[in-house]
Amino acid sequence: MDERRAKILAVAAELFATRGYTPSTVDEIGTAAGISGPALYRYFPNKQALLDEICLSSFQSLSNSASAIVREGTDPSETLARLIAMRVEFAYGPHRRAFVILQAADTTLSSGAARKLAAMRELYKAEWMRVVAEVRPDSPTEEIQVAWFASQILIGYMQDSAEIRDENEHRRHFERMAMAVLLA
């Protein structure tokens, strides 16, 4: 992806996450990215395309990272710890805004993007479920699903935590809490 396109996506993600999708204008996105609003159309056909790409590329990155960890075939407990660490790291990384955007009331993906995202989510969840089931072989599927969902919500909201004094300790704390939720 070229630098300008990446900058536009980062700026749009920040604006959509902090101001909302609807109030953020193409002109504002362009100006913040260092181009005119109309010049933005050289990179994206419309604001909806920006929203779709932010959400799809972010979730694709998350899903690819999870798959790579699972494919390594380490001990299930180690794999689970690495999945949690990856998800926590993701909450701080360049794609972190996508989760805030997706949960906003004014966010609606195009139908094609919504279908793709739903399929990616199912594959991502399946990777986790398989690992958690290996770590908790006697637990019913429904219990594992609830634990997985709770851990994802917990990690997803960690970036909105109050003042963070030590970011590394903050991350480790959320990793421990997520592991506790998944093993409870």
C-alpha positions as CSV (number, residue, x, y, z in Angstrom):
1,M,0.0,0.0,0.0
2,D,1.4,3.4,-0.9
3,E,2.2,5.9,1.8
4,R,-0.5,8.4,0.9
5,R,-3.2,5.7,0.9
6,A,-2.0,4.5,4.3
7,K,-2.0,8.0,5.7
8,I,-5.6,8.6,4.5
9,L,-6.7,5.3,6.1
10,A,-5.0,6.2,9.4
11,V,-6.5,9.7,9.4
12,A,-10.0,8.4,8.5
13,A,-9.8,5.7,11.2
14,E,-8.9,8.3,13.8
15,L,-11.7,10.7,12.8
16,F,-14.3,7.9,12.5
17,A,-13.3,6.6,15.9
18,T,-13.2,9.9,17.7
19,R,-15.9,11.9,16.0
20,G,-18.0,9.3,14.3
21,Y,-18.4,8.2,10.7
22,T,-21.3,10.5,9.9
23,P,-19.9,13.8,11.1
24,S,-16.5,13.1,9.6
25,T,-16.3,14.7,6.1
26,V,-14.2,13.8,3.1
27,D,-12.8,17.4,3.2
28,E,-11.7,16.9,6.8
29,I,-10.1,13.6,6.1
30,G,-8.3,15.0,3.1
31,T,-7.1,18.1,5.0
32,A,-5.8,16.0,7.9
33,A,-4.0,13.7,5.4
34,G,-2.4,16.6,3.7
35,I,-4.5,16.6,0.5
36,S,-7.7,18.3,-0.7
37,G,-10.9,16.5,-0.1
38,P,-11.5,16.0,-3.8
39,A,-8.0,14.6,-4.2
40,L,-9.0,11.8,-1.8
41,Y,-11.2,10.4,-4.6
42,R,-8.0,9.4,-6.5
43,Y,-7.5,6.8,-3.7
44,F,-11.0,5.9,-2.7
45,P,-14.2,6.2,-4.6
46,N,-16.2,7.5,-1.5
47,K,-16.3,7.6,2.3
48,Q,-18.0,4.3,2.5
49,A,-15.0,2.6,0.7
50,L,-12.7,4.1,3.3
51,L,-14.9,2.7,6.1
52,D,-15.0,-0.7,4.5
53,E,-11.3,-0.9,3.9
54,I,-10.4,0.3,7.5
55,C,-12.5,-2.4,9.0
56,L,-11.7,-5.2,6.6
57,S,-8.0,-4.6,6.5
58,S,-7.8,-4.4,10.3
59,F,-9.7,-7.5,10.9
60,Q,-7.8,-9.3,8.1
61,S,-4.5,-8.4,9.9
62,L,-5.9,-9.7,13.2
63,S,-7.1,-12.9,11.7
64,N,-3.9,-13.5,9.8
65,S,-1.9,-13.1,13.0
66,A,-4.1,-15.5,14.9
67,S,-3.8,-18.1,12.1
68,A,0.0,-17.8,12.0
69,I,0.2,-18.4,15.7
70,V,-2.1,-21.5,15.6
71,R,-0.3,-22.9,12.6
72,E,3.0,-23.0,14.6
73,G,1.5,-26.0,16.4
74,T,3.0,-25.2,19.9
75,D,1.5,-26.6,23.1
76,P,-2.2,-25.4,23.4
77,S,-1.5,-23.5,26.6
78,E,1.4,-21.7,25.0
79,T,-0.6,-21.1,21.8
80,L,-3.4,-19.6,23.9
81,A,-1.0,-17.3,25.8
82,R,0.4,-16.1,22.4
83,L,-3.0,-15.5,21.0
84,I,-3.9,-13.4,24.0
85,A,-0.6,-11.4,23.8
86,M,-1.2,-10.9,20.0
87,R,-4.7,-9.6,20.7
88,V,-3.6,-7.3,23.4
89,E,-0.8,-6.0,21.2
90,F,-3.4,-5.4,18.4
91,A,-5.4,-3.3,20.8
92,Y,-2.5,-0.8,20.9
93,G,-1.4,-1.1,17.3
94,P,-2.3,0.8,14.1
95,H,-5.6,-1.1,13.6
96,R,-7.0,-0.5,17.1
97,R,-9.5,2.1,15.9
98,A,-11.4,-0.4,13.7
99,F,-13.0,-2.0,16.8
100,V,-14.3,1.3,18.1
101,I,-15.6,2.2,14.6
102,L,-17.4,-1.1,14.2
103,Q,-19.2,-0.6,17.5
104,A,-20.4,2.9,16.8
105,A,-24.1,3.5,16.2
106,D,-23.5,5.4,12.9
107,T,-21.3,2.7,11.3
108,T,-22.8,0.5,8.6
109,L,-20.5,-1.4,6.3
110,S,-21.5,-2.0,2.7
111,S,-23.3,-5.3,2.3
112,G,-20.2,-6.9,0.6
113,A,-17.9,-5.7,3.3
114,A,-20.3,-6.9,6.0
115,R,-20.4,-10.4,4.5
116,K,-16.6,-10.5,4.2
117,L,-16.2,-9.3,7.8
118,A,-18.7,-11.9,9.1
119,A,-16.8,-14.7,7.3
120,M,-13.5,-13.5,8.7
121,R,-14.9,-13.2,12.2
122,E,-16.1,-16.8,12.0
123,L,-12.7,-18.1,11.0
124,Y,-11.0,-16.0,13.7
125,K,-13.3,-17.3,16.3
126,A,-12.9,-20.9,15.1
127,E,-9.1,-20.6,15.6
128,W,-9.5,-19.4,19.2
129,M,-12.3,-21.9,20.0
130,R,-10.2,-24.8,18.8
131,V,-7.3,-23.8,21.0
132,V,-9.4,-23.0,24.1
133,A,-11.2,-26.4,23.6
134,E,-7.8,-28.1,23.7
135,V,-6.8,-26.3,26.9
136,R,-10.3,-27.0,28.4
137,P,-11.2,-30.4,27.0
138,D,-14.0,-31.1,29.5
139,S,-15.8,-27.7,29.1
140,P,-19.0,-27.5,27.1
141,T,-18.8,-25.6,23.8
142,E,-21.3,-22.9,25.0
143,E,-19.1,-22.2,28.1
144,I,-16.0,-21.9,25.9
145,Q,-17.9,-19.5,23.5
146,V,-18.9,-17.3,26.4
147,A,-15.4,-17.2,27.8
148,W,-13.9,-16.4,24.4
149,F,-16.4,-13.6,23.8
150,A,-15.8,-12.1,27.3
151,S,-12.0,-12.2,26.7
152,Q,-12.4,-10.4,23.4
153,I,-14.7,-7.7,24.9
154,L,-12.3,-7.2,27.8
155,I,-9.3,-6.8,25.5
156,G,-11.2,-4.7,23.1
157,Y,-12.1,-2.1,25.7
158,M,-8.7,-2.0,27.3
159,Q,-7.5,0.9,25.2
160,D,-10.2,3.0,26.7
161,S,-8.9,2.5,30.2
162,A,-8.3,5.4,32.4
163,E,-4.8,6.9,32.8
164,I,-2.1,4.4,32.1
165,R,1.1,4.8,34.1
166,D,3.1,1.9,32.8
167,E,1.9,0.6,29.4
168,N,3.8,-2.7,29.6
169,E,2.4,-3.5,33.0
170,H,-1.1,-2.5,31.7
171,R,-0.7,-5.0,28.8
172,R,0.5,-7.8,31.1
173,H,-2.4,-7.1,33.4
174,F,-4.9,-7.4,30.6
175,E,-3.2,-10.6,29.4
176,R,-3.5,-12.1,32.8
177,M,-7.2,-11.1,33.1
178,A,-8.0,-12.5,29.6
179,M,-6.3,-15.8,30.5
180,A,-8.3,-15.9,33.7
181,V,-11.5,-15.3,31.8
182,L,-10.7,-18.0,29.3
183,L,-9.8,-20.6,31.9
184,A,-12.6,-19.8,34.4
